[in-house]
Amino acid sequence: MLLLLHGYGFDGGVAESMWGFTEIVDKYNFIYATPTGSVDSTNSPFWNATDACCNFYNSNADDLSFLYELIKAIKADYNIDANRVYVVGDSNGGFMALEFAYRFSEIITAVVRSAGASHFETRRPPKAGVHVPQVQGTNDTSILYEGETIQGAIYPGVQASTNQWASYNQCSGIDAEINYKDLMPSIPGPETEVRKYHKGCLQEGSAESWSIRGGGHGLGRPVLISNREEVVDLLIAKAKFRWPSKYNGITPPSHLGLDVNNIGSFNERDGIIYTCIRALQDGELSEINGNSRFDIGFEISSSEEGKIRVTKSRRFNSSNMLNKFSEQPDCSGSFEINSGIYSDIVLLGKDIFQIEFKLTDANKLELTLLSIDVLLHP
């Protein structure tokens, strides 16, 4: 899921016309939203982000709650991977993106702010790590590269903002990795210095700055196609390492006539099969450590040998969630304790397969493929 937050004085539609993420939604397979913030007394859309930007007329707008509820609503309507929720903020939207990431670090994976800045006051670290790349032109006259004040309120410069998030993410502040990108054809040579802080960081956090030497306001207006894809490639390479949803599985197509309403699925970006299994003993429902149904995450340990390995497990649907048809979700998988046979129905890409594995290494929790049959091939 990707949110684009606009700058001061224009709305989400104008922001999209500058960035053009709509053109690559299908290529990257993400849900995309371009919300519009509050409107001030001059009829200018804005985000009530920090003291510096951009609540110029003392509005009481709670844009943080608005964005939180928006993400919550989109998750309710679409199959969003909770480990991959991204925000791109432009100018005032950059301030808002960083503020939102600070306040709701548990649900935000990564933020790219183009122009904008972090907060200036001293705060406690956020509750979770967030990946935070910050993009700024050194010749930006709207939001100054070295920091400045807006109506008397101070905002930090790029390096100060980056250092702040490196500290929040517990990164080593002395081991920056430096390289260069050529983002702006109008500026000779690889004009952008990329300074990355990723050593010693929290597992789910990092910080970096993209300093465009001679560049103006962020990534420009409009953003070049190559830079748009550069941003998305950067984002989708980042992920949290939690369960992607409240319970494993997806609803299968009704025309298959399956006797279960929830099947496993392979997450290509994580490389993990997320499914639910029932523990059986001699064909009867049994328990392991007091539970009979489990969410399981399998990684493919050897595609050549047809082997998978359990990477994580938890009790199935501990929150007692319902599926999109307001039904209790089933477990399509089963594990026979006596024989060590695991069978399931799993979505792989656009195909649905009936699969069967056998536990072959109890210490590594590794299983080997016995059979695979196609149930659906569009």
C-alpha positions in Angstrom: 0.0 0.0 0.0 1.3 3.4 -0.9 0.0 6.8 0.2 1.1 10.0 -1.5 0.8 13.2 0.6 0.6 16.5 -1.3 2.3 19.8 -0.6 0.8 23.0 0.7 -1.7 24.7 -1.5 -2.7 21.8 -3.8 -4.6 18.6 -3.3 -4.0 14.9 -3.8 -5.1 14.9 -7.4 -2.5 17.6 -8.3 0.1 15.7 -6.4 -0.6 12.6 -8.4 -0.3 14.6 -11.6 3.2 15.5 -10.5 4.3 12.0 -9.4 2.4 9.8 -11.7 2.3 6.7 -9.5 -1.0 5.6 -11.1 1.0 4.6 -14.2 2.9 1.9 -12.3 0.3 0.6 -9.9 -0.2 -2.6 -11.9 3.5 -3.1 -12.6 4.3 -3.1 -8.8 1.0 -4.5 -7.7 0.1 -2.0 -4.9 -3.0 -0.3 -3.6 -2.5 3.5 -4.0 -4.2 6.4 -2.3 -3.8 10.2 -2.8 -5.7 11.8 0.2 -6.2 15.5 0.5 -5.6 17.2 3.9 -7.5 20.0 5.6 -8.4 23.3 3.9 -7.4 26.5 5.6 -9.0 29.9 5.7 -7.4 30.8 2.3 -9.0 27.6 0.8 -5.5 26.0 0.5 -5.2 22.3 1.2 -2.6 21.6 3.9 -1.4 19.0 6.4 -1.3 19.9 10.1 2.1 18.3 10.6 4.6 20.1 12.8 4.9 23.6 14.4 6.8 24.7 11.3 4.6 23.4 8.6 1.9 24.1 7.6 -0.9 25.1 9.9 -0.6 28.8 9.3 -4.1 29.8 10.5 -4.4 27.9 13.8 -6.6 25.1 12.6 -7.6 22.3 15.0 -7.4 19.7 12.2 -6.3 16.2 13.3 -4.7 15.0 10.2 -2.8 12.3 12.0 -6.0 10.6 13.0 -7.4 11.1 9.6 -4.6 9.3 7.9 -4.6 6.5 10.5 -8.3 5.9 10.0 -7.8 6.1 6.2 -5.3 3.3 6.3 -7.5 1.3 8.6 -10.4 1.6 6.2 -8.4 0.6 3.2 -7.1 -2.4 5.1 -10.7 -3.4 5.8 -11.6 -3.3 2.1 -8.5 -4.6 0.4 -6.0 -7.5 1.0 -3.2 -5.2 2.3 0.1 -6.7 3.4 0.5 -5.1 6.8 4.3 -5.5 6.5 4.4 -3.2 3.5 2.7 0.2 4.1 4.6 3.1 2.5 4.2 6.8 2.5 5.7 9.4 0.1 5.5 13.0 1.2 6.1 16.1 -0.9 7.0 19.4 0.8 4.3 20.0 3.4 3.5 16.3 2.8 7.1 15.5 3.6 6.7 17.1 7.0 3.5 15.1 7.5 5.0 11.8 6.3 7.7 12.0 8.9 5.4 13.1 11.6 3.0 10.3 10.8 5.8 7.7 10.7 6.9 8.9 14.2 3.4 8.7 15.7 2.4 5.4 14.0 5.7 3.7 13.6 4.2 0.2 14.2 2.1 0.4 11.0 4.4 2.3 8.7 7.2 0.4 6.9 9.0 3.2 5.1 8.7 6.8 4.3 10.2 8.9 1.5 10.1 12.6 2.1 10.8 14.8 -0.9 11.6 18.2 0.7 9.9 18.7 4.0 11.7 18.1 7.3 11.5 16.3 10.6 10.6 17.9 14.0 13.0 20.0 15.9 12.2 19.3 19.5 13.7 16.5 21.6 11.4 13.4 21.8 11.5 9.8 22.9 12.2 7.3 20.2 9.2 6.0 18.3 7.8 2.6 19.3 9.2 0.7 16.3 11.7 1.1 13.5 10.9 2.8 10.2 13.0 3.1 7.1 13.3 6.8 6.3 15.1 8.1 3.1 15.0 11.9 2.8 15.4 13.7 -0.5 16.4 17.3 -0.8 17.9 19.7 -3.3 20.8 21.8 -2.0 19.4 24.8 -3.8 15.8 24.4 -2.6 14.5 27.9 -1.9 11.2 26.7 -0.3 12.5 24.3 2.3 16.1 25.1 2.9 18.7 22.3 2.8 20.4 23.5 6.0 17.1 24.2 7.8 15.4 27.5 8.7 12.3 28.9 10.3 8.8 29.2 9.0 6.8 32.0 10.7 9.2 31.7 13.6 9.1 27.9 14.0 12.4 26.1 13.4 12.7 23.1 11.2 15.9 21.0 10.9 18.0 20.6 7.8 18.5 17.4 5.8 21.5 16.1 7.8 19.9 16.9 11.1 16.7 15.2 10.1 18.6 12.1 8.9 20.7 12.0 12.0 17.6 12.2 14.1 16.0 9.2 12.4 19.4 7.3 12.4 19.3 7.8 16.2 15.6 6.7 16.4 16.4 3.5 14.5 19.5 2.9 16.7 21.9 3.1 13.7 25.6 3.7 14.0 26.0 7.4 13.3 29.6 7.1 12.3 29.4 4.3 9.7 27.5 6.0 6.9 27.8 4.3 3.5 28.2 7.0 0.8 27.6 6.6 -3.0 26.2 8.7 -5.8 23.2 8.6 -8.1 22.4 10.5 -11.4 18.8 11.6 -10.8 18.7 14.9 -12.6 19.8 14.9 -16.3 19.9 18.7 -16.3 22.7 18.6 -13.8 26.0 17.2 -15.1 27.3 13.9 -13.6 26.1 11.9 -10.7 24.9 14.9 -8.7 23.1 13.1 -5.8 25.0 12.1 -2.8 23.4 9.1 -1.0 24.4 8.7 2.6 23.0 5.5 4.2 22.9 4.6 7.9 22.0 0.9 8.1 24.6 -0.6 10.3 23.5 -1.6 13.8 20.0 -0.4 13.2 16.8 -1.9 14.4 15.7 -4.8 12.1 12.9 -2.7 10.7 14.6 0.7 10.5 17.3 2.7 8.7 18.0 6.2 7.6 19.4 7.8 4.6 19.7 11.2 2.8 19.7 11.9 -0.9 21.4 15.3 -1.4 20.8 16.6 -4.9 23.7 19.0 -5.5 22.3 22.0 -7.4 18.8 20.6 -7.2 15.7 22.5 -6.3 12.5 21.5 -4.4 12.7 17.8 -3.8 12.6 15.5 -6.8 11.1 18.3 -9.0 7.7 19.0 -10.7 7.0 16.8 -12.4 9.0 13.9 -11.1 10.8 12.0 -13.9 9.6 8.5 -14.7 13.0 7.0 -13.8 13.0 8.8 -10.4 9.4 7.7 -9.7 10.4 4.1 -10.2 13.6 4.6 -8.2 11.5 5.7 -5.2 9.1 2.7 -5.5 12.0 0.2 -5.9 13.5 1.7 -2.8 10.3 1.3 -0.8 9.3 -2.2 -1.8 12.7 -3.5 -0.9 11.8 -2.6 2.7 9.4 -4.7 4.9 8.5 -5.2 8.5 8.9 -8.8 9.7 5.6 -9.4 11.4 2.6 -11.4 10.2 1.1 -9.6 7.2 -2.4 -9.9 8.4 -4.5 -10.8 11.5 -4.8 -14.4 10.3 -3.3 -16.3 7.4 -5.0 -17.2 4.2 -7.2 -15.7 1.5 -10.7 -16.4 0.3 -10.7 -18.7 -2.8 -12.8 -18.2 -5.9 -16.4 -19.5 -5.3 -16.6 -21.3 -8.6 -13.9 -23.8 -7.5 -16.5 -25.3 -5.1 -14.0 -26.0 -2.3 -15.3 -27.1 1.0 -13.1 -24.4 2.8 -13.5 -20.7 2.6 -9.8 -19.8 3.4 -6.7 -21.1 1.6 -3.0 -20.5 1.9 -1.1 -18.1 -0.3 2.5 -17.5 -1.4 3.8 -13.9 -0.8 6.3 -13.4 -3.6 8.1 -10.4 -2.0 8.5 -12.1 1.3 9.2 -15.5 -0.3 6.9 -17.1 2.3 3.8 -19.3 2.1 1.3 -18.1 4.7 -1.3 -20.7 5.6 -3.3 -22.2 8.4 -3.1 -25.9 9.4 -5.2 -28.2 11.6 -3.4 -30.7 13.8 -4.7 -34.2 13.3 -4.0 -37.5 14.9 -5.3 -40.5 13.0 -7.6 -38.2 11.1 -9.1 -36.6 14.2 -8.6 -33.0 15.3 -5.9 -33.0 17.9 -3.9 -30.4 19.9 -0.3 -29.3 20.1 0.5 -27.2 23.2 -3.2 -26.7 23.8 -4.1 -25.5 20.3 -5.5 -27.3 17.3 -5.2 -24.7 14.6 -2.1 -22.7 13.7 -0.9 -19.9 11.4 2.2 -21.1 9.7 4.9 -19.4 7.6 6.9 -21.7 5.3 10.0 -20.5 3.4 11.2 -22.4 0.4 14.5 -23.8 1.6 15.2 -25.7 -1.7 13.1 -25.2 -4.9 15.2 -27.9 -6.7 14.6 -30.5 -4.0 11.0 -29.3 -3.3 11.7 -28.5 0.3 10.0 -26.0 2.6 10.8 -25.0 6.2 8.7 -23.5 9.0 9.9 -20.0 9.8 7.2 -18.9 12.2 3.9 -20.0 13.8 1.2 -18.7 16.0 -2.3 -19.7 17.1 -4.8 -19.2 14.2 -7.0 -16.2 14.3 -6.5 -15.3 17.9 -8.5 -12.1 17.4 -11.5 -14.1 16.2 -11.7 -12.1 12.9 -14.3 -12.8 10.2 -13.6 -12.9 6.5 -15.0 -10.5 3.9 -18.3 -12.5 3.9 -18.6 -12.3 7.7 -17.8 -15.9 8.1 -15.3 -17.7 10.4 -12.3 -18.5 8.3 -11.3 -22.2 7.8 -8.0 -23.8 7.8 -7.3 -25.4 4.4 -4.1 -27.2 5.6 -3.7 -30.2 7.9 -0.8 -31.9 9.5 -1.1 -35.5 10.5 1.0 -35.9 13.6 1.5 -39.7 13.3 2.6 -39.8 9.6 4.1 -36.3 9.4 2.1 -35.5 6.3 1.1 -31.9 5.6 -1.6 -31.3 2.9 -3.0 -28.0 1.8 -4.5 -25.8 -0.9 -2.3 -22.8 -1.8 -2.5 -19.8 -4.2 0.9 -19.5 -6.1 0.8 -16.5 -8.4 -2.5 -16.8 -10.2 -2.6 -20.6 -9.9 -4.2 -22.7 -7.1 -2.6 -26.0 -6.2 -3.4 -29.0 -4.0 -0.1 -29.9 -2.3 1.2 -32.6 -0.1 4.5 -32.6 1.9 6.1 -34.9 4.4 8.1 -33.8 7.5 11.7 -35.1 6.7 13.7 -33.2 9.3 12.0 -32.6 12.6 14.9 -30.6 14.0 14.9 -28.0 11.1 11.1 -28.3 10.7 11.7 -29.1 7.1 9.3 -30.8 4.8 9.7 -32.4 1.3 7.2 -32.3 -1.5 5.3 -35.5 -2.3 2.7 -34.3 -4.8 1.3 -31.2 -6.4 -1.9 -30.9 -8.5 -3.3 -27.9 -10.3 -6.8 -26.9 -9.2 -7.0 -23.6 -11.1 -4.9 -22.3 -13.9 -6.5 -19.1 -15.4 
